[in-house]
Amino acid sequence: MKHKWARSILAVMLAGGFFLAGALSNQRATVKGNVQGGRRILYYQDPMHPAYKSDKPGIAPDCGMRLEPVYADSESKSRDHHALSSTGSVDITPQQQRSIGLETETVAPNASVHTFRVLGKVALDETRIYHMTAAVDGWVRQAGPIVTGSIVQKDEILATFYNRDFLTGQQTYLYALSTMDRFKGTQGEEQLKATQAQIRAAEENLEFLGIGETQLREIARTRQNAKDIEFRSPVTGLVVARNAFSGQRFTRGEELFRIADINHIWILADVFENDARLVRAARSATIRYQDRQFPVRISNSLPQFDPVSRALKVRLETDNPGFLLRPDMFVDVEFHVSLPRGIAVPVDAVIDSGLHKTVYVETTDGGFTPRQVETGWQMGDTVQITKGLEPGERIVVAGNFLLDSESRMELGRPR
């Protein structure tokens, strides 16, 4: 039994010895393989694309060139040199600037008035919409040729309808008028007031039935009973809805016509949330439609948010001579915004990567350096710079994308 344990222990010790010997031999080979000419090799890299690295020599998979060794001593020097040149500055000769179309401009603060353009939609003025509903039950005797979209004049007859209480109400009214005529000048003050009260009560009864002021005056003038109650337009405007037809029976409260006064209309302008502050700073606004311009007033009401278009509905008000503008038409809205004095540059001068905004500043004759900036409002092809530039500096306003490519290559190039 003892001999078996001894043999087992000896086998384990021999296996451990062989493993340690192999590991030491492999380490010596690795160290020897990573040393060339007395210099230690860190890794191998693609000479065309230094980002590709390998721990073994070989061929670059993209260009087919042989991988080049990077030594420990050259890497430390390169790191120190790269720290000095990590700004991405590039030098462009005047000939190269002309070939790529590079243009520069001096930064200067200024104050100006910009025009901010958005799309607007014509809407009805809610305070000028008239819902003509039936005051009592009845049936339409005759409907006129008025249809939805027609322009009607004030007091124009839209339809006539019959109600069985209309005749009785007229007779009461005519009797009160005749009483006033017979005893005018002979009644005492108390009797005169009583007769006037009867006339007013008869008028209110007829108004309750749906008679208008024009027809009421006509009955008082002619002293004759009218056959039907007349539905007249209360205003000159647009017929938005028609629900009355000849022979139609209707009930009290049913809408028969809807008339909108479009001499004065609303414009609902779609303004995105980021541009809402520009509207608040606008000193005036105009709308354009078919080469015609209309001045508008910006309403003080809070803009309504539309979750579908993700825009704020800013309400404008304007007169509508000749009814040129109709509901649901689209117009161009121009807000005239006075901007405070500050630095503004062309939009093309700013390279927006999504995370950073960069401009290229001319530091020397032919030398350009990227600089991160912060922006504010953007109006058309102009953007405000709130941080990163000073007046008097020259920046690149054209050709900066090619310059940016060269700068990035300069940063990635091994030193």
C-alpha positions as CSV (number, residue, x, y, z in Angstrom):
1,M,0.0,0.0,0.0
2,K,2.8,2.4,0.9
3,H,4.5,1.6,-2.4
4,K,1.4,2.6,-4.3
5,W,1.1,6.0,-2.6
6,A,4.8,6.7,-3.2
7,R,4.4,5.9,-6.9
8,S,1.4,8.2,-7.2
9,I,3.2,11.1,-5.5
10,L,6.2,10.6,-7.8
11,A,4.0,10.7,-10.9
12,V,2.4,14.0,-9.8
13,M,5.7,15.6,-9.1
14,L,7.1,14.6,-12.5
15,A,4.0,16.0,-14.3
16,G,4.3,19.3,-12.5
17,G,8.0,19.5,-13.4
18,F,7.3,18.9,-17.1
19,F,4.6,21.6,-17.0
20,L,6.8,24.2,-15.4
21,A,9.6,23.5,-17.9
22,G,7.2,23.9,-20.8
23,A,5.9,27.2,-19.5
24,L,9.3,28.6,-19.0
25,S,10.4,27.5,-22.4
26,N,7.3,29.1,-24.0
27,Q,7.9,32.3,-22.1
28,R,11.5,32.5,-23.3
29,A,10.3,31.9,-26.9
30,T,7.7,34.6,-26.6
31,V,10.1,37.1,-25.2
32,K,12.6,36.2,-27.9
33,G,9.9,36.5,-30.6
34,N,8.9,40.0,-29.4
35,V,12.4,41.3,-29.4
36,Q,14.0,42.3,-32.7
37,G,17.5,43.9,-32.9
38,G,17.5,44.6,-29.2
39,R,14.1,46.5,-29.3
40,R,10.9,45.2,-27.8
41,I,7.9,44.9,-30.1
42,L,4.5,45.9,-28.7
43,Y,2.3,44.9,-31.6
44,Y,2.0,45.0,-35.4
45,Q,-0.2,47.5,-37.2
46,D,-1.6,48.2,-40.7
47,P,0.5,50.9,-42.3
48,M,-2.6,52.2,-44.2
49,H,-5.0,52.0,-41.3
50,P,-3.1,52.3,-37.9
51,A,-6.3,51.4,-36.0
52,Y,-5.8,47.7,-37.0
53,K,-3.4,46.0,-34.7
54,S,-2.2,42.4,-34.3
55,D,0.0,40.6,-31.8
56,K,1.6,38.6,-34.6
57,P,3.3,39.5,-37.9
58,G,1.3,39.0,-41.1
59,I,-0.6,40.6,-43.9
60,A,-3.2,43.4,-43.5
61,P,-6.6,42.1,-44.4
62,D,-7.8,45.3,-46.1
63,C,-4.9,46.4,-48.3
64,G,-2.7,43.3,-48.5
65,M,0.4,45.1,-47.1
66,R,2.7,43.5,-44.6
67,L,2.0,44.5,-41.0
68,E,4.7,46.8,-39.5
69,P,6.1,46.3,-36.0
70,V,5.6,49.0,-33.3
71,Y,8.4,49.2,-30.8
72,A,8.1,50.2,-27.2
73,D,10.6,53.1,-27.5
74,S,8.9,54.6,-30.6
75,E,5.4,54.3,-29.0
76,S,6.4,56.4,-26.0
77,K,7.9,59.0,-28.3
78,S,4.8,58.9,-30.5
79,R,2.6,59.3,-27.5
80,D,4.5,62.4,-26.3
81,H,4.4,63.9,-29.8
82,H,0.7,63.2,-30.3
83,A,-0.1,64.9,-27.0
84,L,1.3,68.1,-28.5
85,S,-0.4,67.6,-31.9
86,S,-3.8,66.3,-30.7
87,T,-5.7,69.5,-31.6
88,G,-6.3,68.5,-35.2
89,S,-4.7,71.6,-36.6
90,V,-3.9,71.5,-40.3
91,D,-2.0,73.7,-42.7
92,I,-3.5,74.4,-46.1
93,T,-1.6,76.3,-48.8
94,P,-3.3,79.1,-50.7
95,Q,-3.4,76.9,-53.8
96,Q,-5.0,74.1,-51.9
97,Q,-7.6,76.5,-50.4
98,R,-8.6,77.6,-53.9
99,S,-8.8,74.0,-55.1
100,I,-11.2,72.9,-52.4
101,G,-13.2,76.2,-52.4
102,L,-12.2,77.2,-48.9
103,E,-13.6,80.6,-47.8
104,T,-13.1,82.5,-44.6
105,E,-15.0,85.3,-42.9
106,T,-14.4,87.6,-39.9
107,V,-16.7,87.2,-36.9
108,A,-18.4,90.4,-35.9
109,P,-21.4,91.0,-33.5
110,N,-24.5,92.6,-35.1
111,A,-28.2,93.2,-34.4
112,S,-30.7,92.7,-37.2
113,V,-34.3,91.8,-38.0
114,H,-34.8,88.4,-39.5
115,T,-37.9,86.9,-41.2
116,F,-39.1,83.6,-39.8
117,R,-41.3,81.7,-42.2
118,V,-43.8,78.9,-41.4
119,L,-47.0,77.4,-42.8
120,G,-50.4,78.6,-41.7
121,K,-54.0,77.4,-42.2
122,V,-57.0,79.6,-42.5
123,A,-59.7,79.0,-39.8
124,L,-63.0,80.5,-38.8
125,D,-63.2,83.1,-36.1
126,E,-65.1,81.2,-33.4
127,T,-66.7,84.4,-32.1
128,R,-68.3,85.0,-35.5
129,I,-70.0,81.7,-36.1
130,Y,-73.9,81.7,-36.0
131,H,-75.7,78.5,-35.2
132,M,-79.3,78.9,-36.5
133,T,-81.4,76.4,-34.5
134,A,-85.1,75.8,-34.5
135,A,-86.8,77.7,-31.6
136,V,-89.9,75.4,-31.8
137,D,-91.1,72.3,-33.5
138,G,-92.3,72.7,-37.2
139,W,-91.7,71.7,-40.7
140,V,-89.9,73.4,-43.6
141,R,-92.4,74.9,-46.1
142,Q,-89.7,75.9,-48.6
143,A,-85.9,75.9,-48.6
144,G,-84.0,78.3,-50.8
145,P,-81.2,77.5,-53.2
146,I,-78.6,78.2,-50.5
147,V,-76.1,75.4,-50.1
148,T,-73.0,74.8,-48.1
149,G,-70.2,77.1,-49.4
150,S,-72.6,79.8,-50.6
151,I,-72.1,83.4,-49.7
152,V,-75.3,85.0,-48.3
153,Q,-76.2,88.6,-47.4
154,K,-77.5,89.8,-44.1
155,D,-81.3,89.3,-43.8
156,E,-81.4,87.1,-46.9
157,I,-84.2,84.5,-46.6
158,L,-82.7,81.0,-46.3
159,A,-86.0,79.0,-45.8
160,T,-89.6,79.4,-44.5
161,F,-91.3,77.0,-42.0
162,Y,-94.7,76.5,-40.5
163,N,-95.7,76.4,-36.8
164,R,-99.3,76.1,-35.6
165,D,-98.9,78.7,-32.9
166,F,-97.6,81.3,-35.3
167,L,-101.1,82.5,-36.5
168,T,-102.3,82.9,-32.9
169,G,-99.3,84.9,-31.9
170,Q,-99.6,87.2,-34.9
171,Q,-103.3,87.9,-34.1
172,T,-102.4,88.8,-30.5
173,Y,-99.7,91.2,-31.7
174,L,-101.9,92.8,-34.3
175,Y,-104.7,93.3,-31.7
176,A,-102.3,95.0,-29.4
177,L,-101.1,97.3,-32.2
178,S,-104.6,98.2,-33.2
179,T,-105.5,99.0,-29.6
180,M,-102.6,101.4,-29.4
181,D,-103.7,103.0,-32.6
182,R,-107.3,103.5,-31.4
183,F,-106.5,105.0,-28.1
184,K,-103.4,106.9,-28.9
185,G,-103.6,110.4,-27.4
186,T,-106.7,109.6,-25.4
187,Q,-105.4,107.1,-23.0
188,G,-104.0,107.9,-19.6
189,E,-100.4,107.3,-18.7
190,E,-101.2,104.1,-16.9
191,Q,-103.3,102.7,-19.7
192,L,-100.6,103.6,-22.3
193,K,-98.0,101.7,-20.3
194,A,-100.3,98.7,-20.1
195,T,-100.9,98.7,-23.8
196,Q,-97.2,99.0,-24.5
197,A,-96.6,96.1,-22.2
198,Q,-99.1,94.0,-24.2
199,I,-97.3,94.9,-27.4
200,R,-93.9,93.9,-26.0
201,A,-95.3,90.6,-24.6
202,A,-96.8,89.8,-28.1
203,E,-93.4,90.6,-29.7
204,E,-91.5,88.4,-27.3
205,N,-93.9,85.5,-28.0
206,L,-93.3,85.8,-31.7
207,E,-89.6,86.0,-31.2
208,F,-89.9,82.8,-29.1
209,L,-91.4,81.1,-32.1
210,G,-88.4,82.1,-34.2
211,I,-89.5,85.2,-36.0
212,G,-86.7,87.7,-36.8
213,E,-86.7,91.5,-36.3
214,T,-87.0,92.2,-40.1
215,Q,-90.2,90.1,-40.4
216,L,-91.6,91.5,-37.2
217,R,-91.3,95.1,-38.5
218,E,-92.9,94.0,-41.7
219,I,-95.9,92.6,-39.9
220,A,-96.2,95.8,-37.9
221,R,-96.0,97.9,-41.0
222,T,-98.5,96.0,-43.2
223,R,-100.8,94.9,-40.3
224,Q,-101.3,91.6,-42.1
225,N,-100.7,88.0,-41.0
226,A,-97.7,86.3,-42.5
227,K,-98.2,82.7,-43.7
228,D,-94.8,81.3,-42.6
229,I,-91.9,82.2,-40.3
230,E,-88.9,83.3,-42.3
231,F,-85.4,82.0,-41.6
232,R,-83.1,84.9,-42.4
233,S,-79.3,85.1,-42.3
234,P,-78.1,87.2,-39.3
235,V,-74.9,88.3,-41.1
236,T,-73.2,88.5,-44.5
237,G,-71.0,85.4,-44.6
238,L,-70.3,81.8,-45.6
239,V,-72.8,79.0,-45.3
240,V,-70.8,76.4,-43.3
241,A,-73.6,73.8,-42.9
242,R,-77.2,73.4,-44.3
243,N,-79.6,70.9,-42.7
244,A,-83.0,72.3,-43.9
245,F,-84.9,70.8,-46.9
246,S,-88.4,71.4,-48.3
247,G,-91.0,69.3,-46.5
248,Q,-88.6,68.4,-43.7
249,R,-90.0,68.1,-40.1
250,F,-87.7,69.3,-37.3
251,T,-87.7,69.5,-33.6
252,R,-86.9,72.3,-31.2
253,G,-83.1,72.9,-30.9
254,E,-82.2,71.2,-34.2
255,E,-79.6,73.1,-36.2
256,L,-80.9,74.1,-39.6
257,F,-78.1,76.4,-40.8
258,R,-74.7,77.5,-39.7
259,I,-73.4,80.9,-41.0
260,A,-69.8,82.2,-40.5
261,D,-68.8,85.8,-40.8
262,I,-65.5,85.6,-42.7
263,N,-64.8,89.3,-43.0
264,H,-62.5,88.6,-40.1
265,I,-60.6,85.2,-39.8
266,W,-58.0,83.4,-37.9
267,I,-54.7,81.9,-39.1
268,L,-53.3,78.9,-37.3
269,A,-49.5,78.8,-37.8
270,D,-47.5,75.6,-37.1
271,V,-44.5,76.5,-35.0
272,F,-42.2,73.8,-33.6
273,E,-41.3,74.0,-29.9
274,N,-37.7,75.1,-30.5
275,D,-38.9,78.1,-32.5
276,A,-41.7,79.2,-30.2
277,R,-39.4,81.7,-28.4
278,L,-38.8,83.4,-31.8
279,V,-42.6,84.0,-32.1
280,R,-42.7,85.6,-28.7
281,A,-39.9,87.9,-29.8
282,A,-41.7,88.8,-33.1
283,R,-42.6,92.5,-33.4
284,S,-45.0,91.9,-36.3
285,A,-46.2,89.3,-38.8
286,T,-47.7,89.1,-42.3
287,I,-49.3,86.4,-44.4
288,R,-48.9,85.8,-48.1
289,Y,-51.3,84.2,-50.5
290,Q,-51.3,84.4,-54.3
291,D,-48.8,87.4,-54.4
292,R,-51.0,89.3,-51.9
293,Q,-49.9,90.3,-48.5
294,F,-52.1,90.8,-45.4
295,P,-51.0,92.3,-42.1
296,V,-52.0,90.1,-39.1
297,R,-52.2,90.5,-35.4
298,I,-50.6,87.9,-33.1
299,S,-53.2,86.7,-30.6
300,N,-52.4,86.8,-26.9
301,S,-54.0,83.4,-26.4
302,L,-51.7,80.5,-25.4
303,P,-50.7,78.3,-28.4
304,Q,-52.3,74.9,-28.6
305,F,-50.0,71.9,-28.9
306,D,-50.8,69.4,-31.7
307,P,-49.5,65.9,-30.6
308,V,-49.7,64.6,-34.2
309,S,-47.5,67.2,-35.9
310,R,-45.5,68.0,-32.7
311,A,-46.1,71.7,-33.3
312,L,-47.7,74.6,-31.5
313,K,-50.7,76.2,-33.1
314,V,-50.1,80.0,-32.9
315,R,-53.2,82.0,-33.6
316,L,-53.1,85.1,-35.8
317,E,-56.0,87.4,-36.7
318,T,-56.6,89.4,-39.9
319,D,-59.3,91.0,-42.0
320,N,-60.4,89.2,-45.1
321,P,-61.5,91.8,-47.8
322,G,-63.4,90.3,-50.7
323,F,-63.5,86.9,-48.9
324,L,-60.3,85.9,-50.7
325,L,-59.3,83.5,-47.9
326,R,-61.5,80.6,-47.1
327,P,-61.4,78.0,-44.3
328,D,-58.7,75.3,-44.6
329,M,-56.7,77.2,-47.2
330,F,-52.9,77.3,-46.6
331,V,-50.9,80.5,-46.5
332,D,-47.3,81.5,-45.9
333,V,-46.7,83.2,-42.5
334,E,-43.8,85.5,-41.9
335,F,-42.8,86.6,-38.4
336,H,-40.5,89.6,-38.3
337,V,-38.1,89.0,-35.4
338,S,-35.8,91.6,-33.9
339,L,-32.7,89.8,-32.7
340,P,-30.4,91.2,-30.0
341,R,-26.8,92.2,-30.8
342,G,-24.5,89.1,-30.8
343,I,-22.3,86.8,-32.9
344,A,-24.1,85.1,-35.8
345,V,-22.4,83.0,-38.5
346,P,-23.6,81.1,-41.6
347,V,-25.1,77.7,-40.9
348,D,-22.6,76.1,-43.2
349,A,-19.7,77.3,-41.0
350,V,-20.8,74.9,-38.1
351,I,-20.2,71.2,-38.4
352,D,-22.8,69.4,-36.3
353,S,-21.8,65.8,-35.4
354,G,-24.8,65.4,-33.1
355,L,-22.8,65.5,-29.9
356,H,-20.6,68.5,-30.7
357,K,-20.7,71.6,-32.9
358,T,-17.4,72.6,-34.4
359,V,-16.1,75.6,-36.4
360,Y,-12.6,76.0,-37.9
361,V,-10.7,79.1,-36.8
362,E,-7.8,80.5,-38.9
363,T,-4.9,80.8,-36.4
364,T,-2.1,81.6,-38.8
365,D,-1.7,82.2,-42.5
366,G,-2.9,78.9,-43.8
367,G,-3.3,77.3,-40.4
368,F,-6.7,76.2,-39.1
369,T,-7.8,74.7,-35.8
370,P,-11.1,73.1,-34.9
371,R,-13.0,74.6,-32.0
372,Q,-16.1,73.5,-30.3
373,V,-18.9,76.1,-30.0
374,E,-22.4,76.4,-28.5
375,T,-25.3,77.7,-30.6
376,G,-28.5,79.5,-29.9
377,W,-31.3,80.5,-32.3
378,Q,-31.2,79.5,-36.0
379,M,-32.9,81.8,-38.5
380,G,-32.8,80.6,-42.1
381,D,-29.1,80.2,-43.1
382,T,-27.8,82.0,-40.0
383,V,-27.1,80.6,-36.6
384,Q,-26.2,82.3,-33.3
385,I,-22.9,81.5,-31.5
386,T,-23.3,81.8,-27.7
387,K,-20.0,80.4,-26.7
388,G,-16.6,79.6,-28.3
389,L,-15.9,82.5,-30.7
390,E,-14.8,86.1,-30.1
391,P,-15.3,89.1,-32.4
392,G,-12.4,89.6,-34.9
393,E,-11.6,85.9,-35.3
394,R,-11.7,84.5,-38.8
395,I,-13.6,81.2,-39.4
396,V,-14.1,78.9,-42.4
397,V,-17.5,79.4,-44.0
398,A,-17.1,77.1,-47.0
399,G,-15.0,74.0,-47.7
400,N,-14.9,73.1,-44.0
401,F,-16.0,69.5,-44.6
402,L,-12.9,68.7,-46.5
403,L,-10.9,70.6,-43.9
404,D,-12.6,68.5,-41.2
405,S,-11.7,65.3,-43.0
406,E,-8.0,66.3,-43.2
407,S,-8.1,67.3,-39.5
408,R,-9.4,63.9,-38.5
409,M,-6.8,62.1,-40.6
410,E,-4.2,64.3,-38.9
411,L,-5.4,63.1,-35.5
412,G,-5.4,59.4,-36.6
413,R,-2.0,59.5,-38.3
414,P,0.8,57.9,-36.2
415,R,3.4,60.3,-35.0
